[in-house]
């Protein structure tokens, strides 16, 4: 059996591919590939292993020997899933590989925003601390997380881990009802919970039900000092509306690890806003990148190969 990894570099240079190599007869690994290059590189392969390379219907139709696509991630939005099903190509993704890593990153954003770290770091860098009349600066009111209300959207493994860590800080936690299925869910919906939230953190997939889940209307109902964190997918919040709320003081802090288009080669309003004195943090979709999490992607992919081979 021949397998081809189209974008091995997306896992980083320090990852051991041996668990995957042990499951196949031939493994070819390319650091990066385009959709246009995929047909040639996957020719004769039964297994495609891909992270973010787009495999559209024409590409899949040109690969009659392809039987399995292993996605080195949870999301499969880079694949034409309908075409894969029509062509009899199985798709296997990986889940829960970066739970500890992403939860840690989420708490980092929450803590940094709560303590107005972007604003105080700017003050220190511009010399304002040295000009202070006394020993500290306290121009930006901070938020003590103990006793505050965290609303989590997404009660999967990741959302539950974030809730566990937040509870260690003494926060009360509520899980919002599943977006798009509120009527069949006994939990309260985000619309109802948002006005009570001191922090909202998102850990749900991007679907039609969650696109712009946090929009201008919902932001208008939130406490002025509330924090918003998105380590899920870009587009779940209306980033432009959230930025405007932040600028106007109707949002206490905004932290995102994701943008609608990645990498943002054409820029994004949030990136431009980093030059402003705002309680804003943008990280480059790296919540998941601890070595342990990246190696676990390989381990889980090898397990997907094993179960597919034995099914």
N, C-alpha and C positions, 0 to 999 in steps of 0.2 A: 504494500500500500504506500502511495506517495502522498505526502502532505506538504503544503507550501504556506509559510507565514509571510504575509504581504507587508506587514509593518512592525517588524520585531523591535525596531528602535523605540517604539512607543512604550515598551516595557523598561527601557533603560539599559545601560551597558553592563550592569552588574548582576543580571538575572541568569540563572542556570536553566537552559532549555532541555536538560537531560530527561526529565519526566515525560516530556512530549516525544523526544527522539526515541525513547525506549518503546513507545507504543506503535511506531510505524517503521516500515522498511527503509524509506527514503524521506528525509526532511530537508527542504530547501528554505532558507530564511533570508528574506530581503529586508534591509533596514527600513525602506519606505517604498511605497508604490502609489501610482495614480490609478484611477479607474481604467484609463486607456491602456495601461501596462498590464492590467490584471489578466486579460484573456491570454496573452502570450505566456505570462509567468505561471498561470494555473493550468496550462495545457497538459493533459495527461495525468493531472492530479485527481485523486478521489476526495481529498480533504483540503478545504481552504481554511486557513486560520487567520483571522483578521480582527483588528481593533476598530479603526475608524475609516478604513478605505470603503468607499461607496461601491457596492455591488448591485447594480441596477438590473432590470429585466433583460436588456440586450446582452449584457455581460454574461449573465447566468445562462441565457439561451445558447450562447456560443461555447458552452463548456459541458458537452454531453456526458463526460465521464465523472463529473462532480457529483458526489453523493452526500457530502456533509460540509456544513460551514460551522466552524467553532469560533464564537465571538469572544474575544479577550476582554469582555466587559459585560455589564448587565443590559445596557440599552442595545436594541437591534434596529434603531431607526436609520442606520446606514445601509440596510439591506432592503431589497424589494421582497418582503415576506410573502406576498401573494404569488409572485413569480416562483419563488423557491418551493412553495407548496404545490403549485401547478406542475412544476418540473420534477417533483418527488425528491427534492433536496432537503435533507433534515437540517435543522438549525439548533445548535446548543449554545447557550450563553453561560456566564458565571455570575453567581450572586454571593453576597455576604463575604466577599474576599477582603474588602477594605473597611469592615465595620469599625474596628478600633481606630484605624487611621482617620477616617472621615469624622467619626464622633469626636475625636481629639481636636481636629481642626475646627469643627463646629463650636466646641467649647472655647477654643482659642479666640475665635471671632467674637463670641458673646462676651468673654471677659475683657477683651481689648476695647470693644465698643462701650461696655458698661463703665469702664474706667477712662473713657474718652482719650484713649491712647493716641489716635492720630492727631488730635488737637494739642495734647501736651507735648508730643514729640516735635511737632512743628514749633511750639513755643520755645522748647529747649534749643532746637537747631537755629532759631533766629535770635537767640541771645536774651529772650525775655526773662528767663530765670535769673540770669546774672544782673538784671536791672530791677529785680523785685525788691520792694521795701522791707520784706522780711523773708524768712527761710524757705517758704514754699509758694507755689502757685495754686490757686484754687478758683480760677476764672470759669472753669467748665465743670458744672455740677455732675458728679458721678452717680452711678446707680449701684446700690448694694443688692446683690442677687438674692441673698437669704431673705426668705419670706415673700419673694416676688412670684408672679404667675407666668409660667412658661407654657405656651401653646405649641404643640407639635403637630404638624400635618404629615401623617404617614406613621402608622403604628407597626411597621415591619421591624426587622432585626435592627436596622440602623436607627430608626426613630426611637425604638425602645432603649437602645444603648445610650443615646443622647439623654433621654429622660432619666436613666439611671445615674448618669454623671451629674446632671443638673440637680437631682435629688440630694446628692452628696454636698452640694452647696446650699442646701436648705430651701430649694425652690419647690413650689407647688406646681404640679404638671397636669395639664389636660391634653388629651388627644382629640383632635377634630375629627368629625365624621368624614368618611371617604368622599372626596369631591366627586360630584356626579351621581352619587348613590346615597345622598343624605336621607331620602325618604325611607330607605330600608335599614338605616343605621341608628342605633339607640343613642349614640354619642351626639353631642351638639355640633352643629356645623361651624365652620370658620367665621361666617358672618355673625353668628351669635357670640362667639368667643372673642373675636378681635377687640371689642371695646374693653374687655377685662384684661387683656394680655399686657404684660410688661415686656415680654419677648415672644416673637413668633419665629419658629425655625421650620424650614421646609425640607421634607425627606420623602417626596412622592415623585412618581414618574411624570414626564411631560406628556399629557394627552390633550384631547380637545376639551375635556372637562377641567383640566388644570391650567391650560394656557391663560395667562394673565389672571390667575386665581386671585392674586393680590393686585388689584387695580386701583384707580383713583378713588372709586366709590368706597372700597374697603379701607383704604388708607385714611380716608376722611373720618372714619369711625374710631380710629385707634387713638390711644393716649398720646399726647405730644412728645412724651419722653420715651415712648416704646422703641424697642430695637427690633430690626428685621434681618434675618440671616437666611441666605439661600445657598446651600451646598448640594442642591439637587440638580436641576437643569435650568439653563437660561430660558427666559420666556415664561416661567411659572409666575414671576412677578412682572409687572409693567415697569421696567427699569426707569424709563423716563418719568413716569408719574411718581415713583418712589424718590427719585432724585429731586424732583420739584418739592415734594413734601419735606425732604431733608433740608433743602435750602430755605424753606419758609418756616422751619422750626416746628413743623407738624409731625416730624418723625425724629426720634432721638438719636438713631444711629442705623447705618445700613452696611452690612457685610455680605459680599457675594464671592463665591468661588467659581461661578459659571456665568457665561454670557450666551445670548442666542446664537451667535456665530463664533466658532472657535477654530483656529486662532482669529482674533479680531483684526484682520489685516487692514480693513477699512476704518478702523477705529470704532469708538462707541462713546456715547455721552458720559458714561460713568468714568471712563479712562480720562477724558478731558477734565472732569470735575475733580480729579485727584490733586490738581494744582490749587484748588480752593480750600479755604479753612473749614472743612466739613468733617464730621465724625463718620468717615467713609473708609471702608477697606475693600479693596478688590484684589483677590489672589488668583493666580493663573491656572485654575482647574487642577490644583495640586493637592487637594485634601486627601487623595487616595494614595499618594506616592511613597509611603514608607516602604523600605525594602521588604519587610514582612508581607505587606499587602500585595506587592508586585509579584513576589515569588509564589504567593498563594494563587494568583491568577493562573500561573503555569501548572501548579498542582491540580487545580480544579479542571483545567482544560484537558489535562492528561486523563483525569477521571471521566470526563465527558466522552473522550475517545474510547476508553475502556468499556463504558456502559453501552455505547453505540455499537461497538464491535461485537459485543456479546448479546445484543438484543435480537 
